[in-house]
Amino acid sequence: MSEPQHDASAKDIPAPGAALRHHEVIILGAGFAGIGAAIMLRKADIDFVVLEKALSVGGVWRENTYPDCACDVPSAFYCYSFAPNPAWSHLFAKQPEIKRYAEDTVARTGIDDAIRFGHELQAARWNASSALWELETCAGPYTARFIIVATGPMHEPVTPALPGLETFRGERFHSAHWDHGVDLRGKRVAVIGTGASAIQFVPAIQPLVASLTVFQRSAPWVLPKLDARISARWQRRFARFPALQSALRGLLSLQFELLNGSVQRPRARRRLERAALRNIHSAVRDPALRARLTPDFDIGCKRILQSNSWYPALAQPNVTVSSDVKEVRGNTLIAGDGSVHEADVIIFGTGFKVAEPPIAARITGASGRTLADLWNGSPEAYLGTTVPDCPNCFFTLGPNLYAFSSAFVMIEAQVEYILGALRHARKNGLRSLRPREAVVADYNHALQGALQQSVFNIGGCSSYFIDRNGRNSTNWPWSIRELRRRLRRFDAAAFETEPQP
């Protein structure tokens, strides 16, 4: 499933010691957030460059190439509103098609000339005297008046530090770095984790392996996936009549808005849970396995998953569902319930460092401290977009912006807000702007207060939504309409500014 990457050219990776390069805006990352920001900045005639550490675009959809990797948001809703794709082959697109959409969008909009591949950020520091960001990359230095951090929340995989893991003599890898050179046929495979990635690749590899042990910390809620192939006839209709796909997108937007609200209402959650329980009972006959696969927390407390093949795969005779793994002794894995399992290959489906974005350790703000040091495990921002200690710096998909919707909705709303800030700075001759401390404190106080009554916090689960300090630094507690309303217009009064001398 892996695809060839962009071949870096001389313009992509300059020679060591290359001259300092300056731009009004530097975008970090060429995933969908960075691509969207680049397209919208180009339309606004703003000078920018995109720095991408890898050799091709796509972000998480470039990195994740595990078997049957796909999106759990319908294709018509998982794309830019200003760049619809009428040629999606399925209601829920697979990874190669999504990555191809990213590449095609870059080529079609002509922003490829602004992307610098092989430019991994090593450090970004705010220089108060010059009111510029000074960036060190593996390909040389840059400066910028503004930076947009578009590195994404699902960036660095988490691999648990299991006692004795170093004694394992077989192959092991994380699903985000799938090793396609490992032949799983006839192997004893252990999968650790039952999240969004595992429910896709486990059914794909189950028929190939001799035995499959799935180590589950807690059972997820899994709804049926209403997927289907989109015929060539409908693709032609979408291409000829864009309003049809736009109408479908509108309906999907409404559906996700309703879902976003439903998980906060107990009666609506019970209806969703009944649908998920029917999904279990239709595929799993063994009462003991049913019990093991039935979650013990409210739906919505963790990410809600979708699959038609997860439960049928787990019901197969070569599959064992165990409790969470506690120790590794050579090629033997020992579960929390004391059961012992042999394995030739370990695959980690254990997610990402969502609550502690690694990029924060590379950004040093006005105080001279890194963002990681300031956040200390609990990221917070104003509208998930700006931070008081980082003037002229904007984040996409930042703290507390996760909701049951399409990431593209948040990306487009945030970039419009960022464009408003850039226009305001240009119009008023500002050197810098940053959100006021009191505004940020009031906003986060209200946000955390709303989260205290949400299913994310009181639904009875342990999830990556909650950071290591016990604080929810991930979820958006209100409606998507409210999110878009707040980001619709740059609220200059919420910011303190410094004029040009």
Number of C-alpha atoms within 10 A of each C-alpha: 13 15 10 8 11 12 11 14 12 8 11 19 16 16 11 10 9 12 11 12 11 19 15 16 23 25 26 25 28 30 22 27 28 29 27 24 26 30 17 17 21 16 10 11 9 16 14 21 23 26 25 26 21 20 18 22 27 24 25 20 22 22 18 21 22 23 21 18 22 21 18 19 19 18 24 25 26 21 23 18 14 10 12 21 21 21 19 23 17 16 19 23 23 20 24 19 17 21 23 16 20 24 17 13 22 23 12 11 14 13 17 17 12 17 25 25 24 21 24 18 21 16 18 23 20 26 16 14 6 10 20 21 28 21 23 19 18 15 22 20 21 19 22 21 20 24 27 24 22 28 26 23 21 16 18 17 17 16 16 10 10 12 12 14 18 11 12 18 14 12 13 19 15 20 23 25 14 19 16 12 6 11 11 16 14 12 15 19 27 24 25 24 22 22 21 22 22 24 25 23 19 24 20 17 16 20 16 14 16 14 22 28 23 23 24 20 15 20 17 25 27 28 20 16 14 11 15 11 11 15 13 13 9 16 17 13 16 20 16 11 12 14 12 15 20 16 12 14 20 13 13 19 18 15 13 19 17 15 19 20 16 17 23 20 12 13 11 14 18 15 13 21 20 12 14 22 18 13 22 25 14 10 17 20 12 10 10 9 17 17 13 15 21 18 18 15 18 20 27 25 22 21 18 18 19 22 19 19 17 22 21 16 21 23 18 14 9 15 20 17 16 22 21 17 25 16 17 20 15 15 18 18 25 20 18 15 11 12 11 14 19 18 21 18 22 21 23 25 25 21 22 17 17 23 24 21 21 16 22 18 18 17 23 23 22 15 13 12 14 22 22 19 13 17 14 12 17 20 24 23 22 24 23 24 24 25 23 22 21 23 28 28 24 25 26 26 22 28 26 25 22 19 21 22 21 20 20 18 18 22 23 22 18 29 25 19 22 26 18 18 21 21 15 16 20 11 9 11 13 16 20 22 25 22 24 17 16 11 15 19 14 11 16 19 12 12 19 19 12 14 21 15 13 20 22 27 23 13 18 14 20 15 14 17 21 19 18 14 10 12 17 25 30 25 20 25 26 16 17 23 11 12 19 17 11 15 22 17 16 19 14 15 10 16 19 14 19 14 11 11 6
